[in-house]
Amino acid sequence: MEDGVKRESSSLISKKQKLDASFTRQGITSGILSAVTFGLYSTISAYAMTLDPLVGVVSVFAAPFVASAINDTIAAIWLLIFNIAKGRLKEIGRSLAIIPGLMVILGALFGGPIANGAYLVGIASAGAAAIPISALFPMFGAIFARIFLKQQISKRVGIGMAICIAGAILISMDGGGSVGTDFTFGIICAFIAAIGWGMEGVFSAFGMSMIDSNIAINIRQAVSGIVFIVVVLPMFNAFDLFLDVLAAPSLMLIIAAGALFAASSFLAWYVANSKVGVATGMSLNSTYVLWGVIFSAVFLKTSLSPMMILGAVIITAGAIIVSVNPLDFIKKKEG
């Protein structure tokens, strides 16, 4: 009798271990997918800004802001279609009426018009060098969590932050293998993007404690797109350019493809967060640095200096250390 109970118990434990392993594999796969798709989004956005009517625009802000406005709006539409298909339409309205929904909106303002706008300005000005700088967002997220959420910064996080800064200094000093008066401005914009995404992480973490992540992402993209179109574009006299882009079907298809990758990246990121935890999900997502640099080199023929590649690898390593303790994986394997 006891032997039968032991065998049944052992079988249940084995099944649970297999289920946990499958859950983890799905989460890691989703995290990597989120990084790859964001790298593709970055590359497509950079390419779109080399096409008429975005190319040759005098204002350094107009083209990136128009691209951001259209990207976030189309991404919101893709996500809305996805949520309607899943029967979640009513949840969007309910979520907007509660405080966590307002926190998601606040996070959207930091992550959309401020961060995503600055990110594309950075790419337009500094090229692929802006991509790894923007990946400092886990470091800024840790700093803001310490300030606003009173979360302590551990020694590991401090070391990871120092590594990130070292990588950023390498890229900033090198010039990304390119020469141009806009490079420094682009790097500054990439830092602003990292700060904005770090702030978004703090607010969205609070908001998603009570709101489905798929709904939160949809609200985030919709709010960002609306604010871009209604506030940002008129402020920078870019609304006429916005209308010109809408009248360019081939360019709109390219931007729509980029928006689809952006929407897919957000969805995959939150699937990863739900399966392997936010820290691990963030660390996997932050590897978009390498994917963005690789795709820029392959598809856009961007010249990459050895120092820029080294800086990108260093920032990726630092972001992973900030997000998750590598020793945890070793302990799990030993267990």
N, C-alpha and C positions, 0 to 999 in steps of 0.2 A: 504493500500500500504506500509506504513512504517512498520507495523507489519510483513509483508511478507519479507521485506528487512532484518529486525532484525533477523527473524527466519533463513533466509538463511545465514546471517553473523555468527550467533551463531553456525549453523551446520558446516560451514567451519572452524571456530575456534576449534570446538570439534574434527573434523577430523584431523586438524593439530596437536593438542595436542596428539591424539592417535598415529599419525605417528611419532612424536618426541619421545614419550615414547617407541615405538617399536624400533626406531633407537638406543635409549640409551640402551635398553635391549640387542640388538644385539651386541653393542659395549662392554658392560660389560661382556657378555657371551664370546666374542672373547678374551677379556683381560684375563679372568680366564683360558680359554683354552690355551692361550699362556704360562701361568705360569705352568699349569699342564704338558703340553708337554715338556717344558724345564726341569722340574723336572724329568720327565721320561728319557729324553736324558742324564741328569747328572747321573742318576742311572745306565742306560745301559752302559754308558761310563766307570763308575767305575767298573762294573762287567766285561766288556771286558778286562780291564787291569789286571784281575786276571786269565786270560786264556792263554794257550800256543798259540803262542810263545812270547806274551807280558809279561807274568809273569816271574819273576826271572831275568830280564834284569839288568845288573850291573849299567848302566847309569840311573840316576833318570829322565833324560830328554827324552831318546830315545823312550820309550813306549808311554808316553803321546803325544809326538810330532807326532809319527806315527799315533796314534789314531786320533789326530786332523787333520792331513793331509788327511786321508781317509774319515773322517766324513765330512769335509768341501767340499771335492771334490764330494762325493756322494750327499750331500745336494744340491750342485750346479746343479748336473744332475737332481735330483728330481724337482728343481725349473725350470730348462730349459724345461723339459717335460711339466710342468704346463704352462709356458709362451708360448711355441709353440702351445699348445692346445687352448690358448686364442688368438692366432694370433699376438703375440708381438715380434717375433724373430727379425724383422728388427729394432725394437726400441732399442735393446741391442747394436747393432753396432753404431747407431746414438748417443746414450747416452755416449759412450766411447770417442766420438770426441769433446765433449764440456766440459767446465770448471767444471760444477756441477758433471759430470761423473768422472773427475779427483779427485774431493773432496770425492766422494764415494770410489774411489780406495784408497785414503789416509786413509780414515776412516777404510777401510777393513784391512789395514796393522796394525792399532792399535787394531782393534777388533778381527782379526783372529790370525796371528802368535804370536802377543804379548799377547793379552788378553785370547783368547781361549786356546792357548798353556799353558800359566801360570795357567789357571783355572784347566786344567786336571793334570798338575804337582802338583797343590795344593791338588786336590782330591787324587792323588796317594800317596802323602806324609802325609797329615793331615786328610784324610778321609772326612766324612760328615761335619766336622767343617769348611772346606774351603768354603762350599756352602753359608752360611750366610755372611761370610766375603766378598765374591765376590759381594754380593748384595749392597755393599756400592757405586756402580756405580752412582746412582742418586746424591749422595752427591758430588762425584768428578765431575760429569757432571755440577752441579750448580757452582762449583768452577771454572772450565775451561770456562764456559759460562761467568762468571764474568770477567775473565782475557782476553779472546779472543773476546768475543762478547759484552763486556761492559754491561752485564746484571747485575742489582743490586741483591744482596742477601738480601732478606727480613728477618724480625725477625722470621717469621714462618719457613723459610728455615734454618735459623741458629739454631733454636731449634731442627728441625728434624735432622740436621747434628750432633748436640750434642748427641741426643738420639742414632743415629747410632753408634757413636764412643763408647758410653757407652756399647752397646750390643757387639761390637767387642772386647772391653777390657775384658768383662766377658768370652767370648769364648776363647780368647787368654790366659787368666790366668788359665782357667780350664783345658785346654788340650783336650777338646772335649770328655772327658770320656775315653781317650786312652793314652797309654804311648808309646813314641817313639822318637828317636833322630831327626827324620825328621819332627816332628810336627811344630816346629817354622818356618822351611824353607817352609813348605806347607802353613802356614798362610801368610808369606811374599809373596809367589806366588799368593795367593788369593787376596791380596791387589794390586799387580801388575795387575791382571785381572780386578779389579774394576777400576783402573786408566785407563787402556787401553780402556775399554768399555765407560768410561766417555769421553775420547778423541774422540772415534768413534762417540758418540752422537753429539758432536759439529760439526764435519765435515759432517756427514751424514745429519744433519738437514739442512745445507747449500745446499748439493747436491740434496736432495729430494724436494727442492723448485721448481725444474724444471724437475725432473725425477720421473716417476711412481715408487711407492714404491716397487712393485713386481719386476720391472727391477733392481732397486737399490740393493735389497736383492740378486738377482741372481748374479749381478756383484760382490757384496761383498763376497759371498761364493766362486765364481770361482777364484777371485784374491787371496783370502786366501789359497785355496787349491793349486794353482799353485806355490805361494811363498813358502809354506811349502815343496812341493816336490822338487822344483828346487833349493832353497836356504837353508832352515832351516835343512832339513834332511841330506844333504851332510855335512853341517857345523858341525853337531853333530854326524857324522859317524853312522847315523841311516838308511841309504838307504837299506842296506842288510836286516835289520829287516823289513822294509817296504815291500820288495819283499817276505819275508817269510810270512808276514800276508796276502798278496795278494794270496798266495798259500794255505791258510787255509780257505776253503769254509765255514765251520760252524762259524768261528770267523767273516768272512766278512759279513755273514748274520746278525749277531748280531750288528755289526757296522753300516750296512746299515739301520737296524731298528732304531737305535739311530739317524742316519742322517735324516731319515724321520720325526722323532719327532722334531729334531732341525729345519728342514725346515718348518714344520707345525707351530712351535712356532713363527718363524719370520713372517710368513704370517698372523697368527692370531693377532700378536702384532700390525702390521700395519693396519689391519682392525679395531682394537680397536682404534688406534690413529685417524683414519679417521672419526670414528663415535662419539667418546666421547672426543677427544682431546689428544694431546701427553702427557700432564701431568697426566691425569687420566689413559691413556693407560700404561704409565710407572709405575704408582703406582700399577696397577693390575698385571702387568708383574713381578714386584719385589717380589710378593708373592711366586715365584718359590722357595724361600728360604725354606718356610715351607713344600712345596710339595716335594722338594728334600730330606729334612731331614726325612720326613715321609716315602717316598718310600725307602730310604736307610735302615731305621729301619725295614720296613716290608719285603722287598725283599732280602736285603743283610745282614739282621740280625745285623746291625751296632748298637753298644752299645751307648746309648745317656744319658749323665748325665743331671740332672735337670738344672744345670747352662747353659749347651749348649742349651737346649730347650728354657730356658728363654732368652738367648742371641739372638737366632734366632727370637723369637717373638718380642723382643725389636728392632732389626734391621729392621724387616719387618714394624713395626709401624713407625719407623723413616724415612724409605724410602718412605712410603706413605705420610707422612707429608711434606717431601722435595718435592715430586712430585705434590701434590694437597692439597688445603686447605679443611680439613674436614668440616669446617663450611659452605662451598658452598653447600654441599649435604643437610644440615639441612635447609638452606634458600630455596633450590629448593623444598623440601618437604612441607615447610610452604607455598610456593607460589602456 
